[in-house]
Amino acid sequence: MPERPRARSAAVPLPAGRGAPLLRALPSGRSLLIGFAIVAAAIGLYALARFSPMFALQRIEVEGAPPSVAAHVRAALEPLNGTSLLALDGAAVQRALAPLTDVSAARYDRNFPHTLRIVVRPELPVAIARRGASAWLVAGDARVIASTRLGTHRELPRVWLSGSADPQPGSALADGDALRAVRALGRAQRLHFPGRILFVRLHEHDLTFVLASGLELRLGDVRAIRLKLAVAAQIAPKLPQSGGYAYLDVSVPGRPVAGTDSKPEG
């Protein structure tokens, strides 16, 4: 009986040097230890800088604001002096500035080693709200900035209040008619309306801007106020000063009317 062939097996060696690059790419134990030591040292240095006076706040620089507003900002942030700039909480900066009625917006930047730089957009008044012998500066969103003395800020238009409660700084005007009038003035300021506005006259829901030239700008209600102001800005400067025009009515902006009779039609 013939013999059956036996299966044979043999180990096949890898090509020489095939696994060497992979092994060489792996970090050695010594390299790993050095890397961990560097990371630990960096964390330690950061913690030391964060809780030590190395970067303590010592100086507050305010940009973009007049001196009076800058002084208010520095006073509001005074409690943060000595805080590490690394540990400074942005929310804490915003909370400190939030009560300032003469600041519209602010952003900050750390200027190491010891300076905090604040860039401020001041809240600009668009009107003086008046009641009797009292007066208040009011922003374009009808928020009260501060009380003021009579006879100051003559460049600002006057709006008379009809309610009994005094406006509170930081809050919006509670008088609905005055609120609408001030917001319309804010629109006019943003549009760079040509011509100085002396005061606002309110009759029921109709607004009239009385200009320094004597011209009455009749706006009607506050609907489409932006369009009405844009139309008036195009027409008012072209009305001849010697033409005897007493009013410009843009209550219907598609059909503006200029006339010589200052009495509103009834």
QUICORDA-V115313 format. One record per residue. N is the residue number from 1. RES is the residue in three letters. PSI is psi in whole degrees, -180 to 180 (NA if undefined). OMEGA is omega in whole degrees, 0 to 359 (none if undefined). BURIAL is 1 if it has 16 or more other C-alpha atoms within 10 Angstrom, else 0. Layout:
# QUICORDA-V115313
N;RES;PSI;OMEGA;BURIAL
N;RES;PSI;OMEGA;BURIAL
This chain:
# QUICORDA-V115313
1;MET;127;185;0
2;PRO;150;180;0
3;GLU;139;177;0
4;ARG;141;179;0
5;PRO;140;179;0
6;ARG;140;176;0
7;ALA;139;180;0
8;ARG;148;178;0
9;SER;152;179;0
10;ALA;147;177;0
11;ALA;134;179;0
12;VAL;115;182;0
13;PRO;146;174;0
14;LEU;153;176;0
15;PRO;144;183;0
16;ALA;131;175;0
17;GLY;4;185;0
18;ARG;-40;183;0
19;GLY;-5;184;0
20;ALA;-45;180;0
21;PRO;-40;180;0
22;LEU;-43;179;0
23;LEU;-39;180;0
24;ARG;-26;181;0
25;ALA;-24;180;0
26;LEU;135;179;0
27;PRO;148;178;0
28;SER;165;178;0
29;GLY;-37;180;0
30;ARG;-41;179;0
31;SER;-41;178;0
32;LEU;-43;179;0
33;LEU;-42;179;0
34;ILE;-42;179;0
35;GLY;-46;178;0
36;PHE;-37;180;0
37;ALA;-40;179;0
38;ILE;-45;179;0
39;VAL;-45;180;0
40;ALA;-40;179;0
41;ALA;-40;179;0
42;ALA;-43;178;0
43;ILE;-41;179;0
44;GLY;-42;179;0
45;LEU;-40;178;0
46;TYR;-45;179;0
47;ALA;-40;179;0
48;LEU;-44;180;0
49;ALA;-35;183;1
50;ARG;-35;186;1
51;PHE;12;178;0
52;SER;168;179;0
53;PRO;11;183;1
54;MET;-39;180;0
55;PHE;36;182;1
56;ALA;140;179;1
57;LEU;123;179;1
58;GLN;-17;186;1
59;ARG;137;178;1
60;ILE;118;178;1
61;GLU;132;182;0
62;VAL;127;180;1
63;GLU;150;174;0
64;GLY;7;183;0
65;ALA;149;174;1
66;PRO;163;185;0
67;PRO;-40;182;0
68;SER;-42;179;0
69;VAL;-40;178;1
70;ALA;-39;179;1
71;ALA;-40;178;0
72;HIS;-40;180;1
73;VAL;-47;180;1
74;ARG;-39;179;1
75;ALA;-38;180;0
76;ALA;-32;182;1
77;LEU;0;182;1
78;GLU;-40;180;0
79;PRO;-17;180;0
80;LEU;-8;178;1
81;ASN;136;182;1
82;GLY;-15;177;0
83;THR;139;177;1
84;SER;135;178;1
85;LEU;-29;178;1
86;LEU;-33;181;1
87;ALA;-3;184;0
88;LEU;129;181;1
89;ASP;122;180;0
90;GLY;-35;179;0
91;ALA;-34;179;0
92;ALA;-38;177;0
93;VAL;-46;181;1
94;GLN;-38;179;0
95;ARG;-38;180;0
96;ALA;-33;183;1
97;LEU;-18;185;1
98;ALA;-39;182;1
99;PRO;-9;183;0
100;LEU;111;183;1
101;THR;-15;179;1
102;ASP;12;176;1
103;VAL;120;178;1
104;SER;-43;180;0
105;ALA;158;180;0
106;ALA;149;172;1
107;ARG;158;185;0
108;TYR;161;178;0
109;ASP;136;177;0
110;ARG;125;178;1
111;ASN;90;185;0
112;PHE;148;14;0
113;PRO;-18;191;1
114;HIS;13;188;1
115;THR;138;172;1
116;LEU;122;181;1
117;ARG;125;181;1
118;ILE;124;175;1
119;VAL;120;190;1
120;VAL;140;165;1
121;ARG;106;184;1
122;PRO;152;175;1
123;GLU;116;184;1
124;LEU;132;178;0
125;PRO;146;176;1
126;VAL;-10;183;1
127;ALA;163;169;1
128;ILE;121;174;1
129;ALA;131;186;1
130;ARG;142;166;1
131;ARG;114;181;1
132;GLY;-125;182;0
133;ALA;9;181;0
134;SER;150;181;0
135;ALA;150;181;1
136;TRP;142;172;1
137;LEU;134;184;1
138;VAL;137;179;1
139;ALA;173;184;1
140;GLY;-20;177;1
141;ASP;13;179;1
142;ALA;15;176;1
143;ARG;134;181;1
144;VAL;127;181;1
145;ILE;-51;183;1
146;ALA;162;171;1
147;SER;161;181;1
148;THR;166;181;0
149;ARG;151;175;0
150;LEU;146;178;0
151;GLY;-6;178;0
152;THR;165;177;0
153;HIS;51;182;0
154;ARG;-16;179;0
155;GLU;-11;183;0
156;LEU;142;176;1
157;PRO;155;180;1
158;ARG;141;174;1
159;VAL;125;183;1
160;TRP;136;182;1
161;LEU;145;180;1
162;SER;-18;181;0
163;GLY;176;183;0
164;SER;-26;183;0
165;ALA;138;178;0
166;ASP;139;176;0
167;PRO;148;180;1
168;GLN;128;178;0
169;PRO;135;182;1
170;GLY;-15;180;1
171;SER;158;177;0
172;ALA;156;177;1
173;LEU;136;179;1
174;ALA;-21;179;1
175;ASP;113;186;1
176;GLY;-44;180;0
177;ASP;-44;179;1
178;ALA;-37;179;1
179;LEU;-46;179;1
180;ARG;-39;180;1
181;ALA;-43;182;1
182;VAL;-40;178;1
183;ARG;-35;174;1
184;ALA;-39;176;1
185;LEU;-37;176;1
186;GLY;-41;175;1
187;ARG;-45;180;1
188;ALA;-39;179;1
189;GLN;-43;181;0
190;ARG;-28;177;0
191;LEU;-1;183;0
192;HIS;53;182;0
193;PHE;129;181;1
194;PRO;127;180;0
195;GLY;135;181;0
196;ARG;133;179;0
197;ILE;124;181;1
198;LEU;-50;180;1
199;PHE;170;180;1
200;VAL;131;176;1
201;ARG;133;180;1
202;LEU;128;176;1
203;HIS;108;189;0
204;GLU;-115;181;0
205;HIS;9;183;0
206;ASP;137;180;0
207;LEU;141;173;1
208;THR;124;172;1
209;PHE;126;175;1
210;VAL;117;185;1
211;LEU;162;180;1
212;ALA;-25;178;0
213;SER;-10;184;0
214;GLY;-11;180;0
215;LEU;136;174;1
216;GLU;127;178;1
217;LEU;106;184;1
218;ARG;116;186;1
219;LEU;-14;187;1
220;GLY;-145;179;1
221;ASP;-178;187;1
222;VAL;2;177;1
223;ARG;139;180;0
224;ALA;36;185;0
225;ILE;-34;180;1
226;ARG;-45;179;0
227;LEU;-42;180;0
228;LYS;-44;180;1
229;LEU;-38;179;1
230;ALA;-40;178;1
231;VAL;-45;181;1
232;ALA;-36;180;1
233;ALA;-28;178;1
234;GLN;-33;187;0
235;ILE;-45;189;0
236;ALA;-45;181;1
237;PRO;-18;183;0
238;LYS;-10;178;0
239;LEU;126;182;0
240;PRO;135;181;0
241;GLN;-31;183;0
242;SER;7;184;0
243;GLY;-5;179;0
244;GLY;16;180;0
245;TYR;131;181;1
246;ALA;-26;183;1
247;TYR;158;171;1
248;LEU;117;184;1
249;ASP;114;177;1
250;VAL;24;179;1
251;SER;-27;168;1
252;VAL;94;191;0
253;PRO;-24;178;1
254;GLY;-8;181;0
255;ARG;68;180;0
256;PRO;147;182;0
257;VAL;130;173;0
258;ALA;138;183;1
259;GLY;174;183;0
260;THR;-14;181;0
261;ASP;115;184;0
262;SER;-11;180;0
263;LYS;127;179;0
264;PRO;144;179;0
265;GLU;140;186;0
266;GLY;NA;none;0
